[in-house]
């Protein structure tokens, strides 16, 4: 009789262990599917998008707030998350970082609906932000990467 009671009591911890393992496996599967869908929203490395850039048709001066150029997608499949975009301008030996915020020498203004993304249908305007990047006719080099991979597009723009 005592053996039968021990066997009945032993069944309960075994079932509990099996249930805990099953729940852990199901939870891991749900988390994997959720994380995978989040990762699928953005290209993992680089993008096949390509841009074109042109003079903004505003004259540049010795001031530090000149409008420099407009940037548009030539081909765009993906909205790019600004957290993974690096945009720099160069003139001679000087390099200027660009940002959608007010914290860099080059300011990026966008016309899209989502401030956190460089959207497929939007255009950008780049302006000086406290730095004299161009003074009169100037050729400005451009460097744009997404997730560490160069984005295809203009490597320089002549502004005047």
Secondary structure, DSSP 4 states (H G I P E B T S, - for coil): -HHHHHHHHHHHHHHHHHHHHHHHHHHHHHHHHHHHHHHHTS-SS--S-EEEEEE-SS---SSS--EEEEEEEEE-SSPEEGGGEEEEEEETTEEEEEESSSSSSEEEEE-SS-TTEE-TT-EEEEEESSS---SSSEEEEEEEEETTEEPBS-SEEEE-
